[in-house]
Amino acid sequence: MWASLRSSRLPASLRAATAPQSPPRARTSAARAAATPPAVAAVLFDMDGVLTLSENLSRAVAAVMMRERYGVAVDPAEYVKFVGQGEAVFLGGVAASHGVTASVDELKAAFFAAYEVACADPGTDIAGPGARDLVRACRAAGLRVAVASSADLVKVRMNLAAAGFDLENDFDAVVTADEFEKLKPAPDIFLAAAAILSTPACACVVIEDAPAGIEAARAAGMRVLGVCTTLREDEMRALTPDDVAKDTSEVTVERLLALMDVRTTAA
């Protein structure tokens, strides 16, 4: 059974966990060389682009919604720069660029109605390659597992159901945009997920596909593995995640457990 929370009701300990952190003090080369990264205890999965390959579907549905509802021709590629930052930014950013003044709530309602129809199509296959097996392997290995997404819960439910996940039993925690004012690249979502899992941030590995998510994981003090489902490999490597994989089919529990934080081991 997964756990969730509302940021407005966070206890003091969780509010402290999601508060901005002071930059760590510089350490000597000897201290850095001697530092040993803590054992991985939890894996935090982004959804779009990681557990589900739904970015292309999202962009296509959003573009059709803009044309049919507002009479505006939008290239789905226009949404790419807003990926990973939540539906308010994803939908609102493109709408604003075309002079559409609809409220975020109106845009979301129209988008989710169209997206639900698309997800219900038997031909829709958005499961990330190997993602279900990876989640279940992580749990079988004793790792805590969470979804930590900038998407709204309604979309998380639709996507994961369409991808064949059991939301109630596959994850120990589900943290979504509904619960926060600050979304990725702010670290709040990841820090709250770690707190729910009773796991220190330094013992968490994040799996992400978007620049905002990589930045959020770094800001949270977590190790991060980037999958190249949204960015090219050279673009992903330029963000300097701790490891890079083509997609979740290349990620194993052993790879996650062996992941070393380059920031603590660099001389």
C-alpha positions as CSV (number, residue, x, y, z in Angstrom):
1,M,0.0,0.0,0.0
2,W,1.5,3.3,-1.0
3,A,1.6,6.4,1.1
4,S,1.0,10.0,0.1
5,L,0.9,13.4,1.8
6,R,-0.2,17.0,1.4
7,S,2.5,19.6,1.8
8,S,0.2,21.9,3.7
9,R,-0.1,19.2,6.4
10,L,3.6,18.3,6.6
11,P,4.8,17.7,10.1
12,A,7.8,19.8,11.3
13,S,10.3,17.0,10.4
14,L,9.1,16.8,6.8
15,R,8.9,20.6,6.4
16,A,12.5,20.7,7.5
17,A,13.4,18.0,5.0
18,T,11.9,19.9,2.1
19,A,13.4,23.3,3.1
20,P,16.2,24.7,1.0
21,Q,19.5,23.3,2.1
22,S,22.7,25.3,2.6
23,P,25.5,24.3,0.2
24,P,27.9,21.7,1.8
25,R,31.2,22.9,3.0
26,A,34.2,22.2,0.7
27,R,36.2,19.2,1.8
28,T,39.9,18.5,1.4
29,S,41.0,16.0,-1.3
30,A,41.9,13.5,1.4
31,A,38.5,13.8,3.0
32,R,36.7,13.4,-0.4
33,A,38.8,10.4,-1.2
34,A,38.1,8.8,2.1
35,A,34.3,9.4,1.9
36,T,32.2,6.3,1.2
37,P,28.8,6.9,-0.3
38,P,26.0,5.4,1.8
39,A,24.4,2.2,0.7
40,V,21.4,2.7,-1.6
41,A,18.2,2.1,0.3
42,A,15.5,3.6,-1.9
43,V,14.8,4.3,-5.6
44,L,12.7,7.3,-6.6
45,F,11.2,6.9,-10.1
46,D,10.1,9.8,-12.2
47,M,7.0,8.8,-14.2
48,D,6.9,10.4,-17.7
49,G,9.9,9.2,-19.6
50,V,10.9,6.6,-17.0
51,L,8.1,4.4,-15.8
52,T,6.1,5.3,-18.9
53,L,7.0,6.6,-22.3
54,S,4.2,9.0,-22.4
55,E,5.9,12.3,-23.4
56,N,5.1,11.9,-27.1
57,L,1.5,11.0,-26.3
58,S,1.2,14.0,-23.9
59,R,2.6,16.4,-26.5
60,A,0.3,15.1,-29.2
61,V,-2.8,15.2,-27.1
62,A,-2.0,18.7,-25.9
63,A,-1.4,19.9,-29.5
64,V,-4.8,18.5,-30.6
65,M,-6.5,20.0,-27.6
66,M,-5.1,23.5,-28.5
67,R,-6.3,23.1,-32.1
68,E,-9.8,21.8,-31.3
69,R,-10.6,23.9,-28.3
70,Y,-8.7,27.2,-29.0
71,G,-8.2,27.1,-32.8
72,V,-4.4,27.4,-32.4
73,A,-2.0,25.3,-34.4
74,V,0.8,24.0,-32.1
75,D,3.8,21.9,-33.1
76,P,4.1,19.1,-30.4
77,A,7.8,19.9,-30.3
78,E,7.0,23.2,-28.6
79,Y,6.2,21.3,-25.4
80,V,9.7,19.7,-25.1
81,K,11.3,22.6,-23.2
82,F,8.5,22.4,-20.6
83,V,8.9,18.6,-19.9
84,G,9.2,17.5,-16.3
85,Q,7.9,20.7,-14.7
86,G,4.2,19.7,-14.2
87,E,1.1,20.2,-16.3
88,A,0.7,23.9,-15.2
89,V,4.0,24.8,-16.9
90,F,3.7,22.2,-19.6
91,L,0.3,23.4,-20.8
92,G,0.4,27.0,-19.7
93,G,3.8,27.7,-21.2
94,V,2.8,26.8,-24.7
95,A,-0.7,28.4,-24.3
96,A,0.9,31.7,-23.2
97,S,3.3,31.7,-26.1
98,H,0.3,31.6,-28.5
99,G,-1.7,34.3,-26.6
100,V,-4.2,31.8,-25.2
101,T,-5.3,33.3,-21.8
102,A,-7.2,30.3,-20.5
103,S,-6.7,29.5,-16.8
104,V,-4.4,26.6,-15.8
105,D,-7.4,24.8,-14.4
106,E,-9.3,25.1,-17.7
107,L,-6.3,23.9,-19.6
108,K,-5.8,20.9,-17.3
109,A,-9.4,19.9,-17.4
110,A,-9.5,19.9,-21.2
111,F,-6.1,18.1,-21.5
112,F,-7.0,15.4,-18.9
113,A,-10.3,14.7,-20.6
114,A,-8.6,14.1,-23.9
115,Y,-5.7,12.3,-22.3
116,E,-8.0,9.8,-20.6
117,V,-9.6,8.9,-23.9
118,A,-6.1,8.4,-25.4
119,C,-5.0,6.2,-22.5
120,A,-8.1,4.1,-22.8
121,D,-7.4,3.2,-26.4
122,P,-6.3,-0.5,-26.5
123,G,-3.6,0.5,-29.0
124,T,-1.9,2.8,-26.5
125,D,1.3,1.2,-25.2
126,I,3.2,3.6,-23.0
127,A,5.0,1.2,-20.6
128,G,8.7,2.0,-20.2
129,P,10.9,-0.9,-21.5
130,G,11.6,-3.2,-18.5
131,A,10.1,-0.7,-16.1
132,R,7.7,-3.0,-14.4
133,D,10.3,-5.7,-13.9
134,L,12.8,-3.1,-12.5
135,V,10.3,-1.8,-10.0
136,R,9.4,-5.3,-8.8
137,A,13.0,-6.4,-8.7
138,C,13.9,-3.4,-6.5
139,R,11.2,-4.3,-4.1
140,A,12.2,-7.9,-4.1
141,A,15.8,-6.8,-3.2
142,G,14.5,-4.9,-0.2
143,L,14.8,-1.4,-1.6
144,R,12.0,1.1,-0.9
145,V,10.4,2.3,-4.1
146,A,8.5,5.6,-4.8
147,V,7.0,7.5,-7.7
148,A,8.1,11.1,-7.5
149,S,6.5,13.0,-10.3
150,S,5.7,16.6,-11.2
151,A,2.6,15.3,-12.9
152,D,-0.8,15.6,-11.2
153,L,-2.1,12.5,-9.5
154,V,-4.9,12.1,-12.0
155,K,-2.4,11.7,-14.8
156,V,-0.1,9.5,-12.7
157,R,-3.1,7.1,-12.1
158,M,-4.0,7.0,-15.8
159,N,-0.4,6.5,-17.0
160,L,0.6,3.8,-14.6
161,A,-2.7,1.9,-15.1
162,A,-2.2,2.1,-18.9
163,A,1.4,0.8,-18.4
164,G,0.3,-2.2,-16.4
165,F,1.4,-1.1,-12.9
166,D,-0.5,-1.8,-9.7
167,L,-0.4,1.6,-8.1
168,E,-1.6,0.3,-4.7
169,N,1.0,-2.5,-4.5
170,D,4.0,-1.8,-6.7
171,F,5.1,1.4,-4.8
172,D,5.7,2.3,-1.2
173,A,5.0,6.0,-1.8
174,V,3.5,8.1,-4.6
175,V,4.3,11.8,-4.5
176,T,2.8,14.1,-7.1
177,A,2.4,17.7,-8.1
178,D,-0.9,18.2,-6.3
179,E,1.0,18.2,-3.0
180,F,3.4,21.0,-3.7
181,E,3.8,24.6,-4.8
182,K,7.4,24.2,-5.9
183,L,7.9,21.5,-8.5
184,K,11.0,20.3,-10.2
185,P,13.7,21.6,-10.6
186,A,13.0,22.4,-6.9
187,P,13.9,19.4,-4.7
188,D,10.7,19.3,-2.7
189,I,9.1,16.3,-4.4
190,F,12.2,14.1,-4.0
191,L,12.8,15.2,-0.4
192,A,9.3,14.5,0.6
193,A,9.4,11.1,-1.0
194,A,12.5,10.3,0.9
195,A,10.9,11.4,4.2
196,I,7.8,9.3,3.6
197,L,10.1,6.3,3.0
198,S,12.1,7.2,6.2
199,T,15.3,7.2,4.1
200,P,18.0,9.9,4.1
201,A,18.4,11.7,0.9
202,C,22.0,10.5,0.5
203,A,20.7,6.9,0.5
204,C,18.3,7.5,-2.4
205,V,18.8,7.0,-6.1
206,V,16.6,9.0,-8.5
207,I,15.9,7.8,-12.1
208,E,15.1,10.7,-14.3
209,D,14.9,11.7,-18.0
210,A,14.5,15.5,-17.9
211,P,16.9,18.4,-17.1
212,A,14.5,19.7,-14.4
213,G,14.5,16.3,-12.7
214,I,18.2,15.9,-12.8
215,E,18.6,19.4,-11.3
216,A,16.0,18.5,-8.6
217,A,17.8,15.3,-7.6
218,R,21.1,17.2,-7.4
219,A,19.5,19.9,-5.2
220,A,18.0,17.1,-3.0
221,G,21.5,15.7,-2.4
222,M,20.6,12.4,-4.1
223,R,22.4,10.2,-6.6
224,V,20.8,10.2,-10.1
225,L,20.7,8.0,-13.1
226,G,19.6,9.6,-16.3
227,V,17.7,7.6,-19.0
228,C,17.9,8.9,-22.6
229,T,14.2,8.7,-23.5
230,T,13.7,12.5,-23.8
231,L,17.2,13.8,-24.4
232,R,20.0,12.5,-26.7
233,E,22.8,10.7,-24.9
234,D,25.2,13.6,-25.3
235,E,22.6,16.0,-23.9
236,M,22.0,13.8,-20.9
237,R,25.7,13.4,-20.2
238,A,26.1,17.1,-20.4
239,L,23.9,17.3,-17.3
240,T,26.5,15.1,-15.5
241,P,24.2,12.5,-13.8
242,D,26.0,9.8,-11.9
243,D,25.2,7.2,-14.5
244,V,23.4,7.1,-17.9
245,A,21.3,4.4,-19.5
246,K,19.4,4.2,-22.8
247,D,16.2,3.5,-20.9
248,T,15.0,1.4,-17.9
249,S,15.6,-1.9,-19.8
250,E,19.3,-1.3,-19.2
251,V,19.0,-0.6,-15.5
252,T,19.3,-3.4,-13.0
253,V,19.2,-3.6,-9.2
254,E,22.9,-4.4,-9.2
255,R,23.7,-1.3,-11.2
256,L,21.7,0.8,-8.8
257,L,23.4,-0.7,-5.8
258,A,26.8,-0.2,-7.3
259,L,26.1,3.4,-8.2
260,M,28.8,5.7,-6.7
261,D,28.2,9.4,-6.2
262,V,30.8,11.1,-8.3
263,R,30.6,14.2,-6.1
264,T,31.8,12.3,-3.0
265,T,34.4,10.2,-4.8
266,A,36.0,12.9,-7.0
267,A,39.4,14.1,-5.8
